[in-house]
C-alpha cells in the first residue's frame, strides 16, 4: 500500500513542491514548526532511515543542505534546523526548517492549522531562493 508521501509524490494528494529530481522530492510541511518548514523525501518507499542505502542517505542530506541554505537566505534565519523522526509517516523523510533558537525545535509548537495562502507564499519564497542559488533545474513551478 502506498504511503501518504508516495501519494503526494504521485500527485494523488496535493503538495507544495520546492524540489524534484529523479531520486528525491521536497515539499512544505502542512504542520510547520516555522515558515518554510520542508520535508525532503526519497521517491522510493523506505520506512526507517537506518534501512536506507548509503547513496540514498547521501542524496537526501545533500538536498536537505541545499534546502537549508535557501531557507536561511529566504527567511532570514540564523540556522537551518534538521530532524529525522519517522513516526508520523512510515516513509523516510528529513525535516528542514528555518531556526533562530532551540525553541524552533519544539514539536509541541507545530502549527496544525496554517494559513494555506501563507504556505503558498512560503513555497514560492523558497523556490525563488533555490533558483537564485542556481538550482532552477530541480525547482518546479508552483
N, CA, C and O of each residue as an XYZ file, in Angstrom:
568
protein
N       0.839     -1.178      0.000
C       0.000      0.000      0.000
C       0.890      1.250      0.000
O       1.900      1.299      0.703
N       0.519      2.228     -0.770
C       1.295      3.461     -0.868
C       1.206      4.282      0.409
O       0.164      4.333      1.061
N       2.318      4.923      0.753
C       2.314      5.818      1.904
C       1.696      7.155      1.504
O       1.504      7.442      0.323
N       1.396      7.949      2.500
C       0.892      9.303      2.268
C       1.859     10.075      1.385
O       1.432     10.785      0.475
N       3.152      9.946      1.643
C       4.135     10.692      0.859
C       4.203     10.197     -0.576
O       4.395     11.000     -1.489
N       4.052      8.896     -0.798
C       4.021      8.387     -2.165
C       2.821      8.966     -2.907
O       2.919      9.297     -4.088
N       1.704      9.087     -2.226
C       0.519      9.678     -2.860
C       0.756     11.150     -3.202
O       0.290     11.625     -4.238
N       1.464     11.862     -2.355
C       1.809     13.254     -2.664
C       2.768     13.292     -3.847
O       2.574     14.075     -4.777
N       3.794     12.457     -3.822
C       4.773     12.398     -4.912
C       4.089     12.078     -6.236
O       4.436     12.656     -7.266
N       3.125     11.167     -6.221
C       2.430     10.756     -7.443
C       1.317     11.707     -7.863
O       0.670     11.482     -8.885
N       1.083     12.764     -7.092
C       0.065     13.740     -7.452
C      -1.348     13.350     -7.061
O      -2.299     14.020     -7.465
N      -1.513     12.288     -6.289
C      -2.843     11.868     -5.838
C      -3.359     12.786     -4.730
O      -4.568     12.939     -4.553
N      -2.441     13.390     -3.996
C      -2.739     14.349     -2.936
C      -1.887     15.580     -3.245
O      -0.714     15.438     -3.591
N      -2.449     16.776     -3.128
C      -1.648     17.964     -3.462
C      -0.499     18.196     -2.483
O      -0.577     17.850     -1.304
N       0.558     18.788     -3.008
C       1.714     19.157     -2.200
C       2.327     20.431     -2.753
O       2.223     20.718     -3.945
N       2.959     21.181     -1.886
C       3.652     22.423     -2.288
C       5.129     22.088     -2.502
O       5.957     22.272     -1.610
N       5.440     21.597     -3.694
C       6.790     21.145     -4.006
C       7.734     22.313     -4.217
O       7.383     23.323     -4.828
N       8.948     22.149     -3.693
C      10.011     23.128     -3.916
C      11.211     22.471     -4.591
O      12.133     23.167     -5.017
N      11.215     21.154     -4.693
C      12.336     20.418     -5.290
C      11.820     19.108     -5.870
O      11.012     18.419     -5.247
N      12.297     18.768     -7.073
C      12.010     17.465     -7.676
C      13.220     17.050     -8.499
O      13.678     17.793     -9.366
N      13.734     15.853     -8.219
C      14.733     15.256     -9.094
C      14.403     13.770     -9.215
O      13.364     13.335     -8.720
N      15.246     13.000     -9.848
C      14.939     11.599    -10.099
C      14.826     10.757     -8.830
O      14.137      9.737     -8.819
N      15.504     11.184     -7.760
C      15.555     10.367     -6.549
C      14.823     10.954     -5.349
O      14.357     10.220     -4.478
N      14.724     12.286     -5.308
C      14.260     12.986     -4.109
C      13.306     14.108     -4.479
O      13.457     14.757     -5.514
N      12.327     14.324     -3.621
C      11.456     15.498     -3.737
C      11.468     16.230     -2.402
O      11.852     15.673     -1.374
N      11.041     17.483     -2.437
C      10.882     18.250     -1.198
C       9.626     19.091     -1.328
O       9.386     19.717     -2.361
N       8.830     19.097     -0.272
C       7.602     19.878     -0.253
C       7.381     20.433      1.145
O       7.893     19.903      2.131
N       6.608     21.511      1.210
C       6.355     22.139      2.502
C       5.522     21.237      3.398
O       4.630     20.524      2.938
N       5.834     21.285      4.685
C       5.061     20.564      5.689
C       3.711     21.242      5.875
O       3.617     22.469      5.852
N       2.660     20.435      6.061
C       1.345     21.011      6.358
C       1.173     21.239      7.864
O       0.138     21.731      8.313
N       2.207     20.874      8.637
C       2.248     21.134     10.075
C       3.586     21.752     10.415
O       4.415     21.120     11.071
N       3.808     22.984      9.974
C       5.145     23.570     10.105
C       5.526     23.994     11.522
O       4.693     24.452     12.305
N       6.816     23.827     11.823
C       7.392     24.393     13.036
C       7.629     25.891     12.839
O       7.364     26.694     13.734
N       8.129     26.254     11.663
C       8.388     27.648     11.300
C       8.012     27.830      9.834
O       7.816     26.850      9.114
N       7.910     29.080      9.390
C       7.649     29.350      7.978
C       8.754     28.729      7.129
O       9.937     28.906      7.418
N       8.370     28.008      6.091
C       9.329     27.393      5.193
C       9.708     25.966      5.553
O      10.535     25.361      4.870
N       9.118     25.412      6.617
C       9.407     24.028      7.046
C       9.136     23.086      5.865
O       8.035     23.049      5.316
N      10.159     22.338      5.499
C      10.119     21.493      4.308
C      10.465     20.056      4.663
O      11.274     19.801      5.555
N       9.843     19.125      3.955
C      10.148     17.705      4.096
C      10.909     17.257      2.857
O      10.448     17.462      1.734
N      12.061     16.650      3.055
C      12.862     16.100      1.970
C      12.639     14.590      2.001
O      12.908     13.933      3.007
N      12.140     14.045      0.880
C      11.609     12.682      0.865
C      12.150     11.917     -0.346
O      12.144     12.446     -1.457
N      12.617     10.679     -0.149
C      13.007      9.884     -1.320
C      11.760      9.423     -2.072
O      10.702      9.208     -1.482
N      11.909      9.279     -3.364
C      10.780      8.765     -4.155
C      10.484      7.306     -3.797
O       9.326      6.891     -3.783
N      11.513      6.546     -3.513
C      11.344      5.148     -3.132
C      10.862      5.080     -1.683
O      11.294      5.861     -0.835
N       9.967      4.140     -1.416
C       9.452      3.980     -0.058
C      10.445      3.205      0.795
O      10.725      2.032      0.549
N      10.963      3.884      1.793
C      11.818      3.279      2.809
C      11.235      3.734      4.136
O      11.024      4.930      4.339
N      10.971      2.805      5.039
C      10.358      3.172      6.316
C      11.372      3.835      7.243
O      11.215      5.008      7.581
N      12.381      3.127      7.649
C      13.356      3.624      8.636
C      14.601      4.160      7.939
O      15.092      3.560      6.983
N      15.103      5.278      8.416
C      16.303      5.852      7.806
C      17.484      4.905      7.944
O      18.404      4.933      7.126
N      17.464      4.070      8.970
C      18.561      3.126      9.162
C      18.542      1.997      8.136
O      19.523      1.262      8.015
N      17.454      1.846      7.401
C      17.350      0.821      6.361
C      17.677      1.366      4.967
O      17.736      0.597      4.007
N      17.885      2.655      4.845
C      18.146      3.265      3.535
C      19.562      2.968      3.062
O      20.490      2.851      3.862
N      19.707      2.852      1.766
C      21.035      2.660      1.173
C      21.881      3.904      1.435
O      21.359      5.019      1.436
N      23.167      3.725      1.655
C      24.037      4.874      1.919
C      23.965      5.948      0.826
O      24.023      7.141      1.126
N      23.841      5.535     -0.420
C      23.755      6.500     -1.522
C      22.490      7.349     -1.405
O      22.509      8.547     -1.686
N      21.391      6.718     -0.986
C      20.144      7.457     -0.829
C      20.250      8.445      0.331
O      19.811      9.589      0.209
N      20.824      8.018      1.445
C      21.008      8.926      2.582
C      21.886     10.112      2.194
O      21.614     11.250      2.578
N      22.928      9.839      1.440
C      23.800     10.922      0.978
C      23.018     11.903      0.124
O      23.134     13.114      0.309
N      22.229     11.399     -0.801
C      21.434     12.273     -1.675
C      20.428     13.080     -0.857
O      20.276     14.280     -1.086
N      19.743     12.448      0.085
C      18.786     13.157      0.936
C      19.460     14.296      1.686
O      18.931     15.406      1.748
N      20.626     14.020      2.253
C      21.312     15.048      3.041
C      21.838     16.181      2.164
O      21.838     17.338      2.585
N      22.276     15.868      0.970
C      22.735     16.930      0.070
C      21.577     17.846     -0.325
O      21.735     19.067     -0.366
N      20.422     17.263     -0.613
C      19.254     18.083     -0.940
C      18.803     18.847      0.298
O      18.458     20.024      0.196
N      18.798     18.208      1.464
C      18.417     18.896      2.704
C      19.344     20.084      2.964
O      18.885     21.149      3.376
N      20.630     19.909      2.727
C      21.578     21.004      2.913
C      21.285     22.152      1.948
O      21.339     23.320      2.333
N      20.978     21.820      0.707
C      20.643     22.834     -0.293
C      19.378     23.591      0.111
O      19.331     24.818      0.021
N      18.364     22.866      0.551
C      17.113     23.479      1.018
C      17.401     24.368      2.228
O      16.925     25.501      2.294
N      18.179     23.857      3.185
C      18.510     24.629      4.387
C      19.224     25.929      4.061
O      18.920     26.970      4.643
N      20.156     25.877      3.150
C      20.877     27.087      2.738
C      19.896     28.116      2.176
O      19.969     29.300      2.505
N      18.987     27.656      1.334
C      17.989     28.562      0.740
C      17.023     29.098      1.800
O      16.604     30.253      1.720
N      16.667     28.280      2.784
C      15.769     28.733      3.855
C      16.397     29.852      4.670
O      15.737     30.844      4.982
N      17.665     29.697      5.013
C      18.351     30.732      5.782
C      18.304     32.054      5.021
O      18.037     33.103      5.606
N      18.564     31.998      3.720
C      18.535     33.208      2.899
C      17.120     33.764      2.751
O      16.903     34.966      2.900
N      16.166     32.896      2.459
C      14.801     33.348      2.170
C      14.061     33.865      3.401
O      13.262     34.796      3.305
N      14.328     33.264      4.549
C      13.566     33.605      5.743
C      14.387     34.349      6.789
O      13.896     34.629      7.883
N      15.629     34.667      6.457
C      16.472     35.435      7.367
C      16.749     34.728      8.676
O      16.856     35.369      9.722
N      16.864     33.414      8.625
C      17.068     32.622      9.839
C      18.547     32.554     10.218
O      19.430     32.711      9.375
N      18.791     32.319     11.495
C      20.158     32.156     11.978
C      20.762     30.837     11.496
O      21.956     30.759     11.204
N      19.927     29.812     11.418
C      20.361     28.475     11.016
C      19.213     27.746     10.329
O      18.071     28.203     10.303
N      19.570     26.598      9.776
C      18.549     25.669      9.288
C      18.534     24.480     10.239
O      19.558     23.836     10.465
N      17.358     24.201     10.792
C      17.215     23.038     11.654
C      16.988     21.796     10.815
O      16.493     21.870      9.691
N      17.359     20.646     11.378
C      17.196     19.378     10.672
C      16.811     18.307     11.670
O      17.361     18.240     12.769
N      15.859     17.464     11.282
C      15.414     16.395     12.166
C      14.933     15.220     11.329
O      14.282     15.399     10.300
N      15.262     14.025     11.780
C      14.729     12.797     11.201
C      13.971     12.114     12.325
O      14.568     11.689     13.315
N      12.662     12.008     12.176
C      11.841     11.459     13.251
C      11.273     10.098     12.835
O      11.676      9.070     13.380
N      10.354     10.080     11.888
C       9.881      8.842     11.310
C       8.690      8.164     11.941
O       8.353      7.048     11.545
N       8.043      8.780     12.899
C       6.873      8.142     13.491
C       5.565      8.578     12.836
O       4.609      7.804     12.778
N       5.523      9.802     12.348
C       4.261     10.329     11.835
C       3.876      9.767     10.479
O       2.685      9.622     10.203
N       4.825      9.449      9.632
C       4.577      8.804      8.342
C       5.680      7.769      8.150
O       6.861      8.080      8.305
N       5.298      6.546      7.815
C       6.279      5.471      7.678
C       6.925      5.495      6.304
O       6.856      4.527      5.547
N       7.550      6.613      6.002
C       8.268      6.827      4.739
C       9.376      7.806      5.092
O       9.106      8.940      5.488
N      10.607      7.374      4.951
C      11.752      8.188      5.317
C      11.582      9.625      4.844
O      11.231      9.872      3.690
N      11.835     10.574      5.747
C      11.804     11.988      5.383
C      12.642     12.782      6.377
O      12.786     12.420      7.545
N      13.181     13.868      5.869
C      14.015     14.754      6.665
C      13.285     16.080      6.795
O      12.905     16.683      5.791
N      13.088     16.536      8.021
C      12.502     17.850      8.274
C      13.628     18.880      8.207
O      14.651     18.724      8.874
N      13.446     19.923      7.411
C      14.400     21.023      7.329
C      13.598     22.304      7.513
O      12.589     22.513      6.840
N      14.050     23.161      8.428
C      13.250     24.355      8.725
C      14.138     25.502      9.187
O      15.162     25.282      9.832
N      13.738     26.733      8.851
C      14.476     27.889      9.356
C      14.375     27.935     10.882
O      13.297     27.755     11.448
N      15.508     28.177     11.537
C      15.523     28.200     13.008
C      16.341     29.378     13.510
O      17.404     29.695     12.976
N      15.822     30.015     14.545
C      16.528     31.125     15.181
C      16.939     30.814     16.611
O      17.750     31.534     17.194
N      16.384     29.741     17.185
C      16.745     29.325     18.536
C      16.283     27.890     18.747
O      15.613     27.315     17.889
N      16.637     27.323     19.870
C      16.204     25.966     20.204
C      14.687     25.877     20.348
O      14.118     24.795     20.199
N      14.033     26.987     20.632
C      12.572     26.987     20.732
C      11.923     26.557     19.415
O      10.811     26.028     19.417
N      12.609     26.780     18.298
C      12.067     26.398     16.993
C      12.073     24.891     16.779
O      11.506     24.413     15.796
N      12.699     24.128     17.673
C      12.746     22.669     17.585
C      11.668     22.014     18.450
O      11.659     20.792     18.594
N      10.780     22.787     19.016
C       9.745     22.281     19.924
C       8.560     21.752     19.130
O       7.759     22.527     18.608
N       8.450     20.434     19.041
C       7.380     19.819     18.251
C       5.994     20.112     18.823
O       4.994     19.951     18.123
N       5.921     20.534     20.064
C       4.625     20.905     20.642
C       4.111     22.218     20.064
O       2.939     22.552     20.234
N       4.972     22.961     19.385
C       4.550     24.253     18.826
C       4.215     24.184     17.333
O       4.108     25.220     16.677
N       4.051     22.983     16.798
C       3.667     22.821     15.390
C       2.356     23.555     15.137
O       1.431     23.495     15.947
N       2.287     24.242     14.012
C       1.053     24.916     13.597
C       0.178     23.894     12.876
O       0.456     23.534     11.732
N      -0.871     23.430     13.536
C      -1.749     22.412     12.963
C      -2.789     22.980     12.011
O      -3.489     22.224     11.337
N      -2.896     24.294     11.947
C      -3.873     24.938     11.071
C      -3.246     26.132     10.349
O      -3.711     27.262     10.501
N      -2.191     25.886      9.565
C      -1.539     27.016      8.897
C      -2.431     27.606      7.809
O      -3.254     26.905      7.219
N      -2.262     28.880      7.556
C      -2.995     29.575      6.504
C      -2.496     29.066      5.150
O      -1.306     29.190      4.862
N      -3.360     28.502      4.318
C      -2.930     27.985      3.015
C      -2.260     29.047      2.141
O      -1.318     28.736      1.413
N      -2.722     30.270      2.202
C      -2.103     31.331      1.410
C      -0.684     31.618      1.897
O       0.203     31.921      1.099
N      -0.477     31.520      3.200
C       0.867     31.721      3.746
C       1.789     30.582      3.320
O       2.954     30.815      2.996
N       1.277     29.350      3.316
C       2.062     28.217      2.845
C       2.445     28.400      1.374
O       3.586     28.142      0.989
N       1.489     28.847      0.557
C       1.772     29.096     -0.865
C       2.873     30.142     -1.014
O       3.797     29.970     -1.809
N       2.773     31.223     -0.248
C       3.772     32.296     -0.314
C       5.132     31.793      0.154
O       6.154     32.138     -0.440
N       5.160     30.982      1.208
C       6.417     30.437      1.705
C       7.061     29.503      0.678
O       8.280     29.509      0.502
N       6.237     28.705      0.004
C       6.769     27.809     -1.031
C       7.392     28.616     -2.159
O       8.481     28.286     -2.628
N       6.721     29.656     -2.594
C       7.268     30.474     -3.682
C       8.535     31.201     -3.248
O       9.478     31.331     -4.029
N       8.557     31.667     -2.026
C       9.749     32.336     -1.490
C      10.946     31.375     -1.488
O      12.061     31.763     -1.837
N      10.709     30.140     -1.100
C      11.771     29.142     -1.067
C      12.193     28.745     -2.477
O      13.385     28.583     -2.742
N      11.231     28.585     -3.384
C      11.569     28.279     -4.779
C      12.450     29.377     -5.370
O      13.431     29.090     -6.055
N      12.099     30.629     -5.105
C      12.883     31.756     -5.624
C      14.310     31.716     -5.079
O      15.259     31.965     -5.821
N      14.471     31.407     -3.803
C      15.810     31.332     -3.205
C      16.610     30.177     -3.800
O      17.812     30.311     -4.028
N      15.957     29.051     -4.053
C      16.644     27.917     -4.665
C      17.080     28.247     -6.093
O      18.182     27.891     -6.510
N      16.212     28.928     -6.836
C      16.590     29.350     -8.197
C      17.751     30.330     -8.142
O      18.678     30.239     -8.947
N      17.709     31.260     -7.206
C      18.787     32.252     -7.069
C      20.114     31.586     -6.723
O      21.178     32.102     -7.066
N      20.054     30.435     -6.041
C      21.265     29.684     -5.690
C      21.748     28.799     -6.839
O      22.745     28.091     -6.698
N      21.047     28.836     -7.976
C      21.479     28.077     -9.150
C      20.898     26.676     -9.273
O      21.449     25.832     -9.980
N      19.798     26.428     -8.593
C      19.199     25.085     -8.618
C      17.895     25.042     -9.408
O      17.043     24.191     -9.152
N      17.737     25.933    -10.346
C      16.486     26.039    -11.106
C      16.038     24.765    -11.788
O      14.837     24.533    -11.924
N      16.967     23.934    -12.220
C      16.602     22.702    -12.920
C      15.788     21.758    -12.027
O      14.987     20.974    -12.536
N      15.980     21.822    -10.718
C      15.269     20.933     -9.791
C      14.064     21.606     -9.147
O      13.326     20.972     -8.393
N      13.860     22.890     -9.441
C      12.777     23.635     -8.795
C      11.558     23.662     -9.713
O      11.606     24.232    -10.803
N      10.465     23.044     -9.267
C       9.251     23.022    -10.107
C       8.525     24.369    -10.057
O       8.738     25.179     -9.154
N       7.679     24.578    -11.033
C       6.775     25.727    -10.986
C       5.715     25.449     -9.918
O       5.537     24.306     -9.497
N       5.031     26.475     -9.492
C       4.002     26.317     -8.439
C       2.931     25.330     -8.842
O       1.999     25.084     -8.076
